[in-house]
Amino acid sequence: MLVYKPGEKFFWAENLWPAANDGGQRMDSSRYWNTVRSREDFESHSRSWDTGRMEVTDFVAGEYHYARGNATRAYQPSKMERFTRELVYTPGNNVLVVLIAFVALIPITKKSGFSTA
């Protein structure tokens, strides 16, 4: 899900060079894309990596599988108040339903990641 905010800063290479503002998820440090080097490293940069939670999972064998994840923290707080994605799969008829729910805090003028089919 892209939420384009003019002027938002993205960084690469230890924050030395700016990256393209594509409206994507939060990338307020080049550390976001680097591997965790130690427990201390994770703890000191945990907000960079702690971007989502599985809130609910459920299934009944042969009937359905359900999951809801929350990726609100993957976005800058100034852009997104809430972002969740829910999936339901029914193996009997091989159908997957995806529901994306969000509350954006800025007008969304560029949309990507949606299908109306």
N, C-alpha and C positions, 0 to 999 in steps of 0.2 A: 504494500500500500504506500503510495507516494503522496506526501503532503508538502507541496512546494511553498517555501517561505522565502521571499526575496531577501537577500542579504545574509542568509544563514551561512555560517562558516563550517567547512569540512576540511580536514587536514590529512596529510600523508607524511611519511618520512620524519618521524619524531617531531611532528608539528612544524616542520621547516617550510613546507610547500603547501599552498592551498590546493584542495581537490575540487572537482566540479560540484556545484550545488544542483543535484538532480532531484531534490525533494524527498529523498529517501529517509531511512531511519537515522537516528541520532548517531553522529560520528564526531564527537567533540574532542577527540584525541586520536592520534594515530595508534595509540595503545589498544584501541578497540579491535584492531585487526591482528594484533600480535598474540603470540601464545603466552600462556601463563608461565612465568619463570620460577616461581616459588610460592609457598603459602603466603608469605609476606607480600609478595608482588600482587597476588590476587586480592588480598585484603585491602591494600592501598589503592587498587584500581577496580574494586568490586562493582561499582556502579557502571563501569564500561562493559562488564560481561554479564551482569545480572539483569537481563532484559526481558525475561518472560517467566510465566508460571503455568503449569497445568492446573486448572481449577477443579475440573471434574472429569472423571473417566468412568464409564459404565459399559457393561455388555451383558447380553443374554445370548449364550451360544446358539448359533444358527438363526437368531432373530435380528439382532442389531448390535452395533458397536457405536459408542458415543464418546466424544471428547470435546472439552472447551478449554482453550488456552487464552491467557491474557498477556499481550505483548505491549501494554501501555508504556512500560519503561524503556522500550526500544526507541521511543520518540522523545524529542525535546518536550519538556513540560509546557513550554509556551505554545506548542503546536497541537498537542493531543491530550485530551482529558481521559479518554478511555479507548482501548482497542482490543476487541476480543474476536476470536474465530472459533466457530463451532462446526463440528463434522458429525454426521450420522451416516453410517453405512449399513445397508440392509442386504445381507448376502443372498437371501432368497430370490431377490429380483436384480441383484448386482447394481444397486443404486447408491450413489454417494451424493449427499446434500451438504453444501458448505454455506454457512451464514457468517458474514463479516459484519460486525456492529462496531461503530465508533462514534465518538463525539470529538470533532475537531474544534479547536479554539480559534482558528483563523479561517477565512473563506477559502474554500478549495476551488481553485481555478483550473488546475491540471489534475486529471484523474488517470490512474493507471492501476491495474491489478483487478479490475472488475470485468465480469462477463455478464451480459444481459441474456445470454442464451440459456 
